[in-house]
Structure formats: C-alpha cells, structure tokens
Amino acid sequence: MEKLDLSQLDNEEKALEIRYVIAKYIRYWPWYLFFITLFLIATFLFHRYTVDEYEVSGSMVIKTNTSPEARILDRSNIFSTGLNLENDILRLKSKGLAREALKKLHFDVEYYAKTNIKAIELYDRSPIRIEVDWNHFQISDVPIQMEILSEQTFKLAQEETSIMDFNSAMAAGDESIYNKTYSFGEEIQTAKSKFIVHLVNPGRINEQLVFKFRNPSSLEDTYSRSIQVNLQNEYSSVLRLSTTTKVVEKGRDYINAVMESYIAYDLSEKNKIQENTLAFIEEQLGFLEDSLQQKERELQNFKVENKLLDVSAEFSNILGKMNNLDEMNSEIDYQLEYFEQIRSYMEQKSKDFSDVIAPSVIGVPDPLLNGLIQTLVTLSQDRRKLLATVNENHPEVLKIDVQMEKVQDALFENVVNLIENTKKKKSSIQRDIRFYDAEFATLPESESEYSGIFREFKLRESLYTYLLEKRAEAGIAMASNVSDNAILDAARRGTLIFPKKQQNYGLAIVLGLLLPFGFVVVRDIFDDTIKDQRDLKKHFMIPQLGIVGYSHKDTNKVVLDFPKSAVAESFRSLRSAITYLASGKNTKKILVTSSVSGEGKTFTSLNLASAMALGSKRTVVVGGDLRRPKLASYFGESDRIGLSTYLIGKVEADEIILPTSHENLWFVPSGVIPPNPAELLQTPRLIEFLDYLETQFDVVIFDTPPMGLVSETIDLMRLFDINLYVVRQDYTVKDHLVMINDLFNNKQVKNVYGVFNGILNSGYHYEGYNYGYGNTYLYSQNNKYMYNYYGDDLEAKKKSIKKSQRNIFQKLIKAFKVK
C-alpha cells in the first residue's frame, strides 16, 4: 500500500491558508486606494504649505598648543594627547561669539515675499535694504508690509492677516508710519522707529513684500542656541559646526561668520602679549627720548664752553670700559625690576597673566624661564576663554587652576634664583665701576666732568637704540602672528532635513494601507459572527448540506415568485441533497431550526417547501414557532386558527391545513400565540398530527422556534427524519453554535445538517470548502454567465451596477459595516 505523504498535505493546506488570508483582506482594495489617495493628497498639501528647513555645516581645525612644561608638571596629562576641545566648543556656542559674528551680517532685518501660501524669506534676494538705528527705541518682530511704487518712492502699511493667521493678536507696531509714502534714502523717524530704506534692485517696481526688525539681543540668544558643535571623529581635533535654517544662504553666512570670528578672537588673544610689549616699550621710549635729548644738549654746551675737542687715549679707554659697565648695570637693573614684577605676580597668586612681559624683551636668555612664562600665559588665556561660557567651579576651570599653580610654583622658585644670581652679578659690576671711578679722579677736572656727561649720554643712547630694536622685533612678531586654528571646510550647501518628502510620501502609502487594514483586522477580532464557510468549518461540526445566497428581492417567496433566480437554484440544490439523504422514506419529515431569531429558518422553510412543490412533491410547511409566528403573513393569511388551536383540541387537523395558490403546496399557520407553547409542543396530539401529515403529503417541513432560545426544539428533532440547522453569514454568533455542537458530539440528536444562509458576495470562496451531500453551488454576483442564464436577475444586476456607480462611498461603508 502506498504511504500517504502528510507533509505534502500540510504544505497544500498552508498555501491554501495564505491564499485565503490574502483574498480575505484584498477585497477591501477600494478602501486601501481611497486612504492612500487621501494621505498622498494630505502629504502634498503639507509640503505645499510647510517651509523647508535645511541643515548647513562647516568644519574647522583646532590646534592644541599645550607646552611640554605644562604636560610634565601635570602628571595626569603626561600620556594624553592633549585634545581637550570642550572649551572651544563652549566658546563657539557662546553669546559673545554670536554677537561678533552677527556684527558682520545683516540679520537685524528679515525680508519676506508677499504670498498666501507660505512664508518665503528673501534674505540677499530682497530688492531693498534697511539700515536700522538700534540706539533709538525700535519696535521689533512686527511684520510691516511695503509696496515699491517707483524707483524713488514706496509705501508702508500694516500687514494684512488671513483666516489662517493665528498670530492676529500680535501688536500693531508703529501705526504712525502706516499708509504713508516715503522716498528711498529718507530717514524715517518716530517715537517708536528710526530707519532708512535703500532700493538695491530697481527692476522690482510695483512689487509687495514684508519685512520685520529683529532685536540684536534676541538674535544673539536665538543663534547661539541654534548652532551645534560636534567632533568630526573621536581621534581628531576637527569640529563640525551646523545649524538648522529655512534659508540656506543665511545659515551658510552665519556658520562662516562664526568660524571667522573665532579665528579672529584666537588671533587677538595671541597678539595681547605683543600689544603689552609694544605698550611697555613705547612708554620707556617716551621717557628716554626726552632725557637723551637733554643730555645731548648738555654735552654740546659743555664742549663749546670748555673748548674741549678731543681727549687722550687713556681717557677714551677708561671711558669706554665704564660705558660698557654702565650699560651692563642698566640691563641688570631692568632684569631685576622684571624679576621682582614676576615675583609679585607669584606672591599674589593671580589667575590673569595677560600683562606679563615676555622675558626676551628684557634680554633674559633663560630658556626655562621663557618656557614657564609662555605656558603660564597660555593657560591664563585658556582660562579666560573658558570663563566666557562657564563659571569658576567648572571642572575644566579647576583643572587649569591646578596646572597654573604647579607652573607658578616652578616659576617662583626659578625667579628667586634668578634674582639672587642677578644681584651677585650687579655687585660685581658695581665694584668694577667704583674702581674706574677712582681712576677718573686722577684726571683733570674738566675731563672728569665731561666724562660724566658723556657716560650718561651714551647710556641713554644705548638704551634708546636697544628699545627701538625690541619694538621692531615685537611689531614684526605681531604682524607675522597667525591663529593656531583654521577653517577646514567653509559652509556652502544645505541638506533638506524637514520635511523629508520621499519619506513622507512612503509613510502616506504605508498609512493608507495599514489604517483600513488595521480597522478590518480589529473589526474581525471583535466581530464573533460567522463570516464565511471557513469560519463555519472551524466552529460548526455538523455536516453542511447546502448554502443559500442572499436575496435582494422584496418577497420572501423567492422560489415561487422568481424561479429563475440564483437563490431559487440554491434551494433546488438543497432539495436534491435532501432527496438523496431520505431516499428510503415515502414521506420526508424535515425540521428547520436555528440558534436565534433572524437567521432565516422561516425563509428557508418556506422556500425549501416551494422547491419541493415545484418538484411535483405534495408538500406542507408547518408554522411550528408558536412564540413569533410569521409563516401565515408570508401567504397573506391570519393566525386565527392553526397549530396551537389544534393542539388544544379546538379544531381538527384537516381544518388547519390551508392550500396556497401554487400547486402541491400547503401550509399550516402557527395559530394564536398560546401562554404555554413549550407544553403544547410536547403533547401527544403533535405526534398524531405529524402522523396524519405523513399520510397526506410527500414532504412535511416543520418551522420551529430557535434552538438557542427555547428548550422544546431539542425534543422535536427526534421526531423528524432530517433536521436542518440554519446559520446565517455575518449574523450567527460563533458561541451560539456551542449547544448544537455538544448535542451532535454527544449523539443526543441525529440526522442534523447545516444550511449556510445569506451568503453575500463572499469574494474569497475557494473550492474545497463546500461540505455535505449533493450540489452546493455558491452563485457569485460577479458571474456574468449565471445572469445570462437566469434572465430574471439580469436587469436587477444592471440596476445594481448603475446604483453602485452613483454612490461608491455608500458601497465602501457597507463593506466595512459590522453586521
């Protein structure tokens, strides 16, 4: 025997499951299309009325200048790279630097095109340029409308607001300048305003635009917060500056201005040493120049008065040695004064060393002293930069303070040693000077007096020449000074960051799909009714005998009034299946019930009986629902007499069997509603009545109360050959089928078969889901061949199509409606 491949069956089942799920949700494609279109239109309008925002960025290199002395003295920093850019980042984001950058730009006036769509800032494309006197009181942030009348005149007015303007409560501004004509270049001054308007593009006559003034203080706050500074990567000293702007050119100019201002600031900090040196030299030169001129006049007068034209060689030799000693003594005095100044700085424990003169100016060649002072000055500059953005308790400031204390201690010790050594050297020079003074005492009085004047003149001349050389050196150093930092990439182009148009359109498509899909899924989760034959298979364990399509007719007697309709054909199929099931019976007794009222059991009973009658079977349909009788009303009769009156013994059986206008079809009304319907249906007279019907008819169809609401139906099912349980699409609740499933599984009822009623445009009906016996066709409303065959439905179909075309949205709502 060939072994059955179960895995192949599982794969086929999974494929069928996927097809089922796809077909189940794809039938709502009109909703998907509608919502996708709706979201795409909304996204387009959002982009249309939203001002684009761009990110503009540039980068600059920050060079570290930490000296080796500082790194040696700071043991925690010996093996580090020296890259500490937090100070530079804080400085670049400071209000002070923003103020310097804004001084180079014309951001205090914003120009906008007059448009009803969205605010479009013109910036450098504005046909006018306004000079604002901020020393005068000025109203800011108030839009002012302007019309260019000619190349010479213009008119100002209050900006017109629209219904979409939510800032209509804004201050009106300076009303005294509105609705007046002015000339370009004319100074407009009132108590609230003072500015001048210049026309830079004469070709924009009759154009309207809007401008408003921006207070420089608020601009500093806004732009200092708008800039972002980040490291380009972890191991470099390159900083990336970026900002978000609605005008690319405006953001570009600001980023470049900030970088240029930072470089200028760094250069000015470096030039402070040279500036202090030059100021010191200029001050000394002023004193020396006066005294030098005075001594020169004294020397000339002395020569004229004493007729002294030359001196002896011995006198010249001694005088030369003494001049050299005096120069050395003066230089040592300057050095001692400089050392004492440095020591006083150290004793005061000052944090600002910007006024310290470089040792090279005094002529101190000590490399260690030069290195320590240069390190101290650099640390002082870094501290001053940092204090521009943070307070003195910041960790970086405290770290610099620790480094400065270590450098100060080393510098103080070095200066003390230099003072002691210099004093010893000065004492030695003064001994030599006293020796040569004694030699001068032996010279004639006139020569001795001349030598004194000449010595003072040469001393001042030498100092004056020395200071001139140092001034030239400091000037050259200052002129050749460059910043340690440099712009790596200037800001040029912007990147659109809001709105992200492609992403938004993609999101609109996704939302257009997910929103209706999610609604359908949630609806299906909370909707516990039977939706299709697949649902019926999962929750209904009884064999399915047939399916009945939804009837759009205005009558319940569809089989009799519209014998060529699709619904009539489905009852013929059900008739064939019943004929096959009870082929051994002369009379077929059929009971029709359901879970609750409204599922179509009376409709099924009537039309099944009609189909039997059309098949030449003597058929009677009995209204067994004594609580809510409907059968008699379908035939246009009353329930004055019927089954209930027979069961209580008031009439005989033949009196309640009423004929219809159709051959082979009779019906039994339910009769007057009794107070005890359950007890009446349990009486022996019901069995006698069924026996009587069995002798008179070929088919007996008994319409009973809903099984889920009453108890007598279960007992009645044992009296019939075939029990039909009607389940209606989108109506029968899944939990209502639990009772009949339990009865069927426990074999408490027999010969029970399901009828799936009210099928409406299933849209995802697959072969393999029709269960039971006989032919169980589902006539789809989309089958054109069916309507060509069943001509009665053709015209109705055409009308339905025309109606759906006139009201497509009603059809969409109907598709989503939970029944």
Residue, then its C-alpha position, 0 to 999 in steps of 0.5 A: m500500500e502506498k504511504l500517504d505523504l502528510s507533509q505534502l498535505d500540510n504544505e497544500e493546506k498552508a498555501l491554501e491558508i495564505r491564499y485565503v488570508i490574502a483574498k480575505y483582506i484584498r477585497y477591501w482594495p477600494w478602501y486601501l486606494f481611497f486612504i492612500t489617495l487621501f494621505l498622498i493628497a494630505t502629504f502634498l498639501f503639507h509640503r505645499y504649505t510647510v517651509d523647508e528647513y535645511e541643515v548647513s555645516g562647516s568644519m574647522v581645525i583646532k590646534t592644541n598648543t599645550s607646552p611640554e612644561a605644562r604636560i610634565l608638571d601635570r602628571s595626569n596629562i603626561f600620556s594624553t594627547g592633549l585634545n581637550l576641545e570642550n572649551d572651544i566648543l563652549r566658546l563657539k556656542s557662546k553669546g559673545l561669539a554670536r554677537e561678533a559674528l552677527k556684527k558682520l551680517h545683516f540679520d537685524v532685518e528679515y525680508y519676506a515675499k508677499t504670498n498666501i501660501k507660505a512664508i518665503e524669506l528673501y534674505d540677499r534676494s530682497p530688492i531693498r535694504i534697511e539700515v536700522d538705528w538700534n540706539h533709538f527705541q525700535i519696535s521689533d518682530v512686527p511684520i510691516q508690509m511695503e509696496i515699491l511704487s517707483e524707483q524713488t518712492f514706496k509705501l508702508a502699511q500694516e500687514e494684512t492677516s488671513i483666516m489662517d493667521f493665528n498670530s492676529a493678536m500680535a501688536a500693531g507696531d508703529e501705526s504712525i508710519y502706516n499708509k504713508t509714502y516715503s522716498f528711498g534714502e529718507e530717514i524715517q523717524t518716530a517715537k517708536s522707529k528710526f530707519i532708512v530704506h535703500l532700493v538695491n534692485p530697481g527692476r522690482i517696481n510695483e512689487q509687495l513684500v514684508f519685512k520685520f526688525r529683529n532685536p540684536s539681543s534676541l538674535e544673539d540668544t536665538y543663534s547661539r542656541s541654534i548652532q551645534v558643535n560636534l567632533q568630526n571623529e573621536y581621534s581628531s581635533v576637527l569640529r563640525l559646526s551646523t545649524t538648522t535654517k529655512v534659508v540656506e544662504k543665511g545659515r551658510d553666512y552665519i556658520n562662516a561668520v562664526m568660524e571667522s570670528y573665532i579665528a579672529y578672537d584666537l588671533s587677538e588673544k595671541n597678539k595681547i602679549q605683543e600689544n603689552t610689549l609694544a605698550f611697555i616699550e613705547e612708554q620707556l621710549g617716551f621717557l628716554e627720548d626726552s632725557l637723551q635729548q637733554k643730555e645731548r644738549e648738555l654735552q654740546n654746551f659743555k664742549v663749546e664752553n670748555k673748548l674741549l675737542d678731543v681727549s687722550a687715549e687713556f681717557s677714551n679707554i677708561l671711558g669706554k670700559m665704564n660705558n660698557l659697565d654702565e650699560m651692563n648695570s642698566e640691563i641688570d637693573y631692568q632684569l631685576e625690576y622684571f624679576e621682582q614684577i614676576r615675583s609679585y605676580m607669584e606672591q599674589k597668586s593671580k589667575d590673569f597673566s595677560d600683562v606679563i612681559a615676555p622675558s626676551v624683551i628684557g634680554v633674559p636668555d633663560p630658556l626655562l624661564n621663557g618656557l614657564i612664562q609662555t605656558l603660564v600665559t597660555l593657560s591664563q588665556d585658556r582660562r579666560k576663554l573658558l570663563a566666557t561660557v562657564n563659571e569658576n567651579h567648572p571642572e575644566v576651570l579647576k583643572i587649569d587652576v591646578q596646572m597654573e599653580k604647579v607652573q607658578d610654583a616652578l616659576f617662583e622658585n626659578v625667579v628667586n634664583l634668578i634674582e639672587n644670581t642677578k644681584k651677585k652679578k650687579s655687585s660685581i659690576q658695581r665694584d668694577i665701576r667704583f674702581y674706574d671711578a677712582e681712576f677718573a679722579t686722577l684726571p683733570e677736572s674738566e675731563s672728569e666732568y665731561s666724562g660724566i656727561f658723556r657716560e650718561f649720554k651714551l647710556r641713554e643712547s644705548l638704551y634708546t637704540y636697544l628699545l627701538e630694536k625690541r619694538a621692531e622685533a615685537g611689531i614684526a612678531m605681531a604682524s607675522n602672528v597667525s591663529d593656531n586654528a583654521i577653517l577646514d571646510a567653509a559652509r556652502r550647501g544645505t541638506l533638506i532635513f524637514p520635511k523629508k518628502q520621499q519619506n513622507y510620501g512612503l509613510a502616506i502609502v504605508l498609512g493608507l494601507l495599514l489604517p483600513f487594514g488595521f480597522v478590518v483586522v480589529r473589526d474581525i477580532f471583535d466581530d464573533t459572527i460567522k463570516d464565511q464557510r471557513d469560519l463555519k468549518k472551524h466552529f460548526m461540526i455538523p455536516q453542511l448540506g447546502i448554502v443559500g445566497y442572499s436575496h435582494k428581492d422584496t418577497n420572501k417567496v423567492v422560489l415561487d415568485f422568481p424561479k429563475s433566480a440564483v437563490a431559487e437554484s440554491f434551494r433546488s440544490l438543497r432539495s436534491a441533497i435532501t432527496y438523496l439523504a431520505s431516499g428510503k422514506n415515502t414521506k420526508k419529515i424535515l425540521v428547520t431550526s436555528s440558534v436565534s431569531g433572524e437567521g432565516k429558518t422561516f425563509t428557508s422553510l418556506n422556500l425549501a417547501s416551494a422547491m419541493a412543490l415545484g418538484s411535483k412533491r405534495t408538500v406542507v410547511v408547518g408554522g411550528d414557532l408558536r412564540r413569533p409566528k410569521l409563516a401565515s403573513y408570508f401567504g397573506e393569511s391570519d393566525r386565527i386558527g392553526l397549530s396551537t388551536y389544534l393542539i388544544g383540541k379546538v379544531e381538527a387537523d384537516e381544518i388547519i391545513l390551508p392550500t396556497s395558490h401554487e400547486n402541491l403546496w400547503f401550509v399550516p399557520s402557527g395559530v394564536i400565540p398560546p401562554n404555554p407553547a413549550e407544553l403544547l409542543q410536547t403533547p401527544r396530539l403533535i405526534e398524531f398530527l405529524d402522523y396524519l401529515e405523513t399520510q397526506f403529503d410527500v414532504v412535511i417541513f416543520d418551522t420551529p422556534p430557535m434552538g438557542l432560545v427555547s428548550e422544546t426544539i431539542d425534543l422535536m428533532r427526534l421526531f423528524d427524519i432530517n433536521l436542518y440547522v440554519v446559520r446565517q453569514d455575518y449574523t450567527v454568533k460563533d458561541h451560539l453554535v456551542m449547544i448544537n455542537d455538544l448535542f451532535n458530539n454527544k449523539q443526543v440528536k441525529n440526522v442534523y445538517g447545516v444550511f449556510n444562509g445569506i451568503l453575500n458576495s463572499g469574494y474569497h470562496y475557494e473550492g474545497y470548502n463546500y461540505g455535505y451531500g449533493n450540489t452546493y453551488l455558491y452563485s457569485q454576483n460577479n458571474k456574468y454567465m449565471y445572469n445570462y442564464y437566469g434572465d430574471d436577475l439580469e436587469a436587477k444586476k444592471k440596476s445594481i451596477k448603475k446604483s453602485q456607480r452613483n454612490i461608491f462611498q455608500k458601497l465602501i461603508k457597507a463593506f466595512k459595516v459590522k453586521 
